[in-house]
Amino acid sequence: FQALEILLKNEMLIYSIVGCMRRYPHSPSIQGASIDVLSNIAVNHDIKTEIFQSGGTDRIIFALGTLQQDRTVVCKAFAALANLVSAANAKILRANNATTVMIDAMKAHQQIVSIQIGAASTLWALASSAAFFQDDIASLGGVEAVAEAMARFVTSKQMQVKGLCFVWSLAIPKHLKKRVGWCAIEPVVNGLSAHISVEKICSDGLGCIKSLALNPSNRGLLEECGIFELIHACLWRHSENSSVCEAALGAFCNLSVIVHPHLGDQVLQIVTEDLQPICFVMETHAHVKGVQELSMKLLKNFALSPVNILELEMHPSIAALVQAAVTTFHDSFGGREDYLDLLQILATYSQSY
C-alpha cells in the first residue's frame, strides 16, 4: 500500500503509462508491465474512472486483441479488465468491440485454465455492466465458450465459481434462458456435483438452476442430469447452512410446477425422498423466515396435485411444521392465508381417507 501511495502522488502517472502503451503497442513486455501498474493502482471507483477517461481501459482491450497470442499479456489483461469494466462507459466499450476481443482471446487459449477463469470473470463483469452486453455475449458464442471451459476444467474450483456467476447472470433474462440452458445446464450440474462440499458453488449453482428452470424446455435437460437427486444432496449436506438451503428450495420451487402456455400447469409427482430433506431443514431452521417461506411455497406447489396430497399425508410432521412456521412468523408471512389453506387441504384430505 505504501508503494501505491507513492505512485499515486504522481498526478501524471496514469497519463504517462497510457502514453507509453500507445507508443509501443506491439511490445508484450511494455504492454504487460503497463497493465500490471494500472491493475495495481485501480483500488477504488475514482481511480478506475480516471484510468478509463485517460484511455487506459481501451488500451488494455487493444493489447488484448493485438497481442492475443501472448499468454502473459492476455492473462494480465483479463485480470485488469475484470476490475476496470465496472467504471467504464458501456457504449464506448461496445463501440471498441470489447466483447468480440474478449471472447476471441478466450478461445485462443482454451487449454490454459488461468486465462479461462480470467475471461469468465471479465465477461461476467461486462454482462453486469449493461443489458445489451448479455445479448452480445450470447450471439458471439460467449456462453458456449464459458460452458466448455467449465466442462474442461471441472476440477478447478475457481473455474466453477467464476463460470457459475457468469452463467447465472445470463440465465436471468427471459429471452436467453433457453439458449443458456441448452449449452450450460450439463456443465453447471457437473460442476455443482464435483464441488458439492463448497457452499459458494452450491449457492451459485442452485441459483443458476432456479433461473434456468423457469423455461419449460430446460426441465427435460435438468431431469436428465439428475437435478432432483442433486438438490436432495445439497439440502442434506448443507442442512445447517440456511443460505444454501434457501437456494436449494428456490430451485426446487421453480422445478415443482411447469407453467406451459398451451398444456397448462404440470405439477411434479413427488416421492418420500423429496419430502424428507424439506422436513429436516424446516425443523433445523425453524426461526429462519426464508427457509420456512420457501418450504411452504414448495409444499403448496406439491399440493396442486391430488396424488401428491396422498404422499403429503403420509408425513404427519408436515402439517405440524407448517403450523409452527405460521405461528412463529404471524402476519409477517406473505400470503399467510394461503398457508392456512394448505393446512385445511391436508386436514380435509386426511378425513376423506
C-alpha positions as CSV (number, residue, x, y, z in Angstrom):
1,F,0.0,0.0,0.0
2,Q,2.9,2.4,0.7
3,A,4.3,1.8,-2.8
4,L,0.9,2.5,-4.3
5,E,0.5,5.7,-2.3
6,I,3.9,6.9,-3.6
7,L,2.9,6.1,-7.2
8,L,-0.4,7.8,-6.9
9,K,1.3,11.0,-5.8
10,N,2.5,11.4,-9.3
11,E,-0.5,13.2,-10.9
12,M,0.7,12.3,-14.4
13,L,1.2,8.6,-13.7
14,I,-1.8,7.2,-15.5
15,Y,-1.4,9.5,-18.5
16,S,2.3,8.6,-18.7
17,I,1.5,4.8,-18.6
18,V,-1.3,5.1,-21.2
19,G,1.0,7.2,-23.4
20,C,3.7,4.5,-23.2
21,M,1.1,1.9,-24.2
22,R,0.2,4.0,-27.3
23,R,3.8,4.4,-28.3
24,Y,4.7,0.7,-28.1
25,P,1.5,-1.2,-29.0
26,H,3.3,-4.3,-30.2
27,S,5.7,-4.7,-27.3
28,P,4.5,-7.6,-25.0
29,S,6.8,-6.5,-22.2
30,I,5.8,-2.9,-22.2
31,Q,2.1,-3.7,-22.5
32,G,2.3,-6.3,-19.8
33,A,4.2,-4.0,-17.4
34,S,1.8,-1.2,-18.1
35,I,-1.3,-3.4,-17.5
36,D,0.2,-4.5,-14.2
37,V,0.6,-0.9,-12.9
38,L,-2.9,0.1,-14.0
39,S,-4.3,-3.0,-12.4
40,N,-2.5,-2.5,-9.1
41,I,-3.5,1.2,-8.7
42,A,-7.2,0.6,-9.5
43,V,-8.1,0.3,-5.9
44,N,-11.3,2.4,-5.9
45,H,-14.0,3.6,-8.3
46,D,-12.5,7.1,-8.7
47,I,-9.1,5.7,-9.9
48,K,-10.9,3.2,-12.2
49,T,-12.8,6.0,-13.7
50,E,-9.7,8.1,-14.2
51,I,-8.0,5.1,-15.9
52,F,-11.0,4.8,-18.3
53,Q,-11.1,8.5,-19.0
54,S,-7.4,8.6,-19.7
55,G,-7.8,5.8,-22.3
56,G,-6.2,3.1,-20.1
57,T,-9.1,0.6,-20.3
58,D,-9.3,1.0,-24.1
59,R,-5.5,0.4,-24.4
60,I,-5.8,-2.8,-22.4
61,I,-8.6,-4.0,-24.7
62,F,-6.4,-3.1,-27.7
63,A,-3.5,-5.0,-26.2
64,L,-5.7,-8.0,-25.6
65,G,-6.6,-8.0,-29.3
66,T,-3.3,-7.1,-30.8
67,L,-1.2,-9.5,-28.6
68,Q,-3.8,-12.2,-28.4
69,Q,-1.3,-15.0,-28.8
70,D,0.8,-13.8,-25.9
71,R,-0.4,-15.8,-22.8
72,T,1.1,-13.4,-20.3
73,V,-0.4,-10.3,-21.7
74,V,-3.8,-12.0,-22.2
75,C,-3.8,-13.2,-18.6
76,K,-2.8,-9.8,-17.2
77,A,-5.4,-8.0,-19.4
78,F,-8.3,-10.2,-18.2
79,A,-7.3,-9.7,-14.6
80,A,-7.2,-5.9,-15.1
81,L,-10.4,-5.7,-17.1
82,A,-12.4,-7.8,-14.7
83,N,-11.8,-4.9,-12.2
84,L,-12.0,-2.0,-14.6
85,V,-15.1,-2.7,-16.6
86,S,-17.5,-1.5,-13.9
87,A,-16.2,2.1,-14.2
88,A,-16.1,2.2,-18.0
89,N,-18.7,3.7,-20.3
90,A,-20.5,0.7,-21.7
91,K,-21.4,2.3,-25.0
92,I,-17.7,3.1,-25.7
93,L,-16.7,-0.4,-24.8
94,R,-19.2,-1.7,-27.2
95,A,-18.0,0.6,-29.9
96,N,-14.5,-0.7,-29.4
97,N,-15.7,-4.3,-29.9
98,A,-14.7,-5.3,-26.4
99,T,-17.0,-8.3,-26.4
100,T,-15.5,-9.8,-29.6
101,V,-11.9,-9.1,-28.4
102,M,-12.5,-10.8,-25.1
103,I,-14.2,-13.9,-26.5
104,D,-11.6,-14.3,-29.2
105,A,-8.8,-14.1,-26.7
106,M,-10.5,-16.7,-24.5
107,K,-10.9,-19.1,-27.4
108,A,-7.3,-18.6,-28.4
109,H,-6.1,-20.2,-25.1
110,Q,-8.7,-22.9,-24.4
111,Q,-6.2,-25.1,-22.5
112,I,-4.9,-22.5,-20.1
113,V,-7.1,-22.5,-17.0
114,S,-5.9,-19.2,-15.6
115,I,-7.0,-17.4,-18.8
116,Q,-10.3,-19.2,-18.9
117,I,-11.0,-18.2,-15.3
118,G,-10.0,-14.6,-16.0
119,A,-12.1,-14.5,-19.2
120,A,-15.2,-15.8,-17.4
121,S,-14.8,-13.2,-14.6
122,T,-14.3,-10.4,-17.2
123,L,-17.3,-11.5,-19.2
124,W,-19.4,-11.6,-16.1
125,A,-18.4,-8.1,-15.2
126,L,-19.2,-7.0,-18.8
127,A,-22.6,-8.7,-18.7
128,S,-23.4,-7.0,-15.4
129,S,-22.5,-3.5,-16.7
130,A,-25.2,-3.2,-19.3
131,A,-28.1,-5.4,-20.5
132,F,-27.1,-5.2,-24.2
133,F,-23.8,-6.9,-23.4
134,Q,-25.8,-10.0,-22.4
135,D,-27.2,-10.3,-25.9
136,D,-23.8,-9.5,-27.5
137,I,-22.0,-12.2,-25.4
138,A,-24.7,-14.8,-26.3
139,S,-24.7,-14.0,-30.0
140,L,-20.9,-14.2,-30.2
141,G,-20.6,-17.6,-28.6
142,G,-19.5,-16.4,-25.1
143,V,-21.9,-18.7,-23.3
144,E,-20.6,-21.7,-25.1
145,A,-17.0,-20.7,-24.5
146,V,-17.5,-20.4,-20.7
147,A,-19.6,-23.6,-20.6
148,E,-16.9,-25.5,-22.4
149,A,-14.3,-24.2,-20.0
150,M,-16.4,-25.3,-17.1
151,A,-16.6,-28.7,-18.5
152,R,-12.9,-28.9,-19.5
153,F,-11.7,-27.8,-16.1
154,V,-14.4,-29.3,-13.9
155,T,-11.9,-30.0,-11.1
156,S,-11.0,-26.3,-10.8
157,K,-13.0,-24.6,-8.0
158,Q,-12.2,-21.1,-9.3
159,M,-13.3,-22.0,-12.8
160,Q,-16.6,-23.2,-11.5
161,V,-17.1,-20.2,-9.2
162,K,-16.4,-17.7,-12.0
163,G,-18.3,-19.8,-14.6
164,L,-21.4,-20.1,-12.4
165,C,-21.5,-16.4,-11.7
166,F,-21.3,-15.7,-15.4
167,V,-24.0,-18.3,-16.4
168,W,-26.3,-17.1,-13.7
169,S,-26.1,-13.5,-14.9
170,L,-27.1,-14.6,-18.5
171,A,-29.8,-17.0,-17.3
172,I,-31.8,-14.2,-15.8
173,P,-33.2,-12.5,-19.0
174,K,-36.2,-14.5,-20.1
175,H,-35.3,-14.5,-23.8
176,L,-31.8,-16.0,-23.1
177,K,-32.9,-18.8,-20.7
178,K,-33.4,-21.5,-23.5
179,R,-30.1,-20.6,-25.2
180,V,-28.1,-20.6,-22.0
181,G,-29.8,-23.8,-20.8
182,W,-29.1,-25.7,-24.0
183,C,-25.3,-25.3,-23.6
184,A,-24.8,-24.7,-19.9
185,I,-27.1,-27.0,-17.9
186,E,-24.8,-30.0,-18.1
187,P,-21.6,-28.1,-17.1
188,V,-23.5,-26.4,-14.3
189,V,-24.8,-29.6,-12.8
190,N,-21.5,-31.4,-13.2
191,G,-19.6,-28.6,-11.6
192,L,-22.0,-28.5,-8.7
193,S,-21.8,-32.3,-8.3
194,A,-18.0,-32.2,-8.4
195,H,-17.8,-29.5,-5.7
196,I,-20.9,-30.1,-3.6
197,S,-18.9,-29.6,-0.4
198,V,-18.2,-25.9,-1.4
199,E,-21.0,-23.7,-0.1
200,K,-20.3,-20.9,-2.6
201,I,-20.5,-23.2,-5.6
202,C,-23.7,-24.8,-4.2
203,S,-25.4,-21.5,-3.7
204,D,-24.5,-20.1,-7.1
205,G,-25.1,-23.4,-9.0
206,L,-28.6,-23.7,-7.5
207,G,-29.2,-20.0,-8.3
208,C,-28.4,-20.8,-12.0
209,I,-30.8,-23.8,-11.9
210,K,-33.5,-21.7,-10.3
211,S,-33.3,-19.2,-13.2
212,L,-33.0,-21.8,-15.9
213,A,-35.9,-23.9,-14.5
214,L,-38.3,-21.1,-15.4
215,N,-38.0,-22.1,-19.1
216,P,-40.1,-25.3,-19.8
217,S,-37.7,-26.5,-22.4
218,N,-34.9,-26.7,-19.8
219,R,-36.8,-29.0,-17.5
220,G,-36.1,-32.2,-19.5
221,L,-32.4,-31.4,-19.7
222,L,-32.3,-30.8,-15.9
223,E,-34.1,-34.1,-15.2
224,E,-31.7,-36.0,-17.5
225,C,-28.8,-34.6,-15.4
226,G,-30.3,-35.9,-12.2
227,I,-31.2,-32.5,-10.8
228,F,-33.7,-33.7,-8.1
229,E,-31.2,-36.1,-6.6
230,L,-28.6,-33.3,-6.6
231,I,-31.0,-30.9,-4.8
232,H,-31.7,-33.5,-2.2
233,A,-27.9,-34.0,-1.7
234,C,-27.3,-30.2,-1.3
235,L,-30.1,-30.0,1.3
236,W,-28.7,-32.9,3.3
237,R,-25.1,-31.9,3.0
238,H,-25.6,-28.3,3.9
239,S,-28.6,-28.6,6.1
240,E,-27.0,-26.3,8.7
241,N,-26.4,-23.5,6.2
242,S,-29.7,-21.6,5.7
243,S,-28.4,-19.7,2.6
244,V,-27.7,-22.9,0.7
245,C,-31.0,-24.4,1.9
246,E,-32.8,-21.3,0.6
247,A,-31.0,-21.6,-2.8
248,A,-31.9,-25.3,-3.0
249,L,-35.6,-24.7,-2.0
250,G,-35.8,-21.9,-4.5
251,A,-34.6,-24.1,-7.3
252,F,-36.9,-26.9,-6.2
253,C,-39.9,-24.4,-6.2
254,N,-39.3,-23.5,-9.8
255,L,-38.9,-27.1,-10.9
256,S,-42.0,-28.2,-9.0
257,V,-44.5,-26.6,-11.4
258,I,-44.1,-26.1,-15.1
259,V,-46.3,-23.3,-16.4
260,H,-46.9,-24.2,-20.0
261,P,-48.8,-21.7,-22.2
262,H,-50.7,-24.4,-24.1
263,L,-50.6,-27.5,-21.9
264,G,-51.5,-25.9,-18.6
265,D,-49.6,-26.3,-15.3
266,Q,-47.7,-29.5,-14.9
267,V,-47.0,-30.5,-11.3
268,L,-44.0,-32.6,-10.2
269,Q,-45.1,-36.0,-8.8
270,I,-43.3,-36.4,-5.5
271,V,-42.0,-39.3,-3.6
272,T,-40.8,-39.7,0.0
273,E,-37.2,-38.8,-0.9
274,D,-38.4,-35.4,-2.0
275,L,-40.1,-34.6,1.3
276,Q,-37.6,-35.9,3.9
277,P,-34.9,-33.2,3.3
278,I,-37.6,-30.5,3.2
279,C,-39.0,-31.5,6.6
280,F,-35.5,-31.8,8.0
281,V,-34.4,-28.2,7.0
282,M,-37.7,-26.8,8.1
283,E,-37.1,-28.3,11.6
284,T,-33.4,-27.2,11.6
285,H,-34.2,-23.6,10.6
286,A,-37.5,-23.1,12.4
287,H,-36.7,-19.5,13.0
288,V,-35.3,-18.6,9.5
289,K,-38.1,-16.9,7.6
290,G,-36.6,-17.5,4.2
291,V,-36.3,-21.3,4.7
292,Q,-39.8,-21.6,6.1
293,E,-41.5,-19.5,3.4
294,L,-39.8,-21.3,0.5
295,S,-40.5,-24.7,2.1
296,M,-44.2,-23.8,2.4
297,K,-44.3,-22.4,-1.1
298,L,-42.9,-25.7,-2.3
299,L,-45.4,-27.7,-0.3
300,K,-48.2,-25.5,-1.8
301,N,-47.0,-26.3,-5.3
302,F,-46.9,-30.0,-4.5
303,A,-50.5,-29.8,-3.1
304,L,-51.8,-28.7,-6.5
305,S,-51.8,-32.4,-7.4
306,P,-54.3,-34.8,-5.6
307,V,-51.7,-37.6,-6.0
308,N,-49.1,-35.5,-4.2
309,I,-51.6,-34.8,-1.3
310,L,-51.8,-38.5,-0.7
311,E,-48.0,-38.6,-0.3
312,L,-48.0,-35.5,1.9
313,E,-50.5,-37.2,4.2
314,M,-48.0,-40.0,4.8
315,H,-45.8,-37.5,6.6
316,P,-47.8,-36.2,9.6
317,S,-44.9,-33.9,10.6
318,I,-45.6,-31.6,7.6
319,A,-48.8,-30.2,9.0
320,A,-47.1,-29.6,12.3
321,L,-44.1,-27.8,10.7
322,V,-46.4,-25.6,8.6
323,Q,-48.5,-24.7,11.6
324,A,-45.3,-23.9,13.7
325,A,-44.0,-21.6,10.9
326,V,-47.3,-19.7,10.6
327,T,-47.4,-19.3,14.3
328,T,-43.8,-18.2,14.6
329,F,-43.9,-15.5,11.9
330,H,-47.5,-14.5,12.4
331,D,-48.7,-11.9,9.8
332,S,-45.2,-11.2,8.6
333,F,-45.6,-14.2,6.2
334,G,-46.7,-13.2,2.7
335,G,-49.9,-15.0,1.8
336,R,-50.4,-16.3,5.3
337,E,-54.0,-17.3,4.5
338,D,-52.7,-19.5,1.7
339,Y,-50.6,-21.5,4.1
340,L,-53.6,-21.8,6.4
341,D,-55.5,-23.1,3.4
342,L,-52.7,-25.7,2.9
343,L,-53.3,-26.9,6.4
344,Q,-57.0,-27.1,5.7
345,I,-56.4,-29.1,2.5
346,L,-54.2,-31.6,4.4
347,A,-56.8,-31.9,7.1
348,T,-59.7,-32.3,4.7
349,Y,-57.9,-34.9,2.7
350,S,-56.9,-36.8,5.8
351,Q,-60.5,-37.0,6.9
352,S,-61.6,-38.3,3.5
353,Y,-59.4,-41.3,3.6
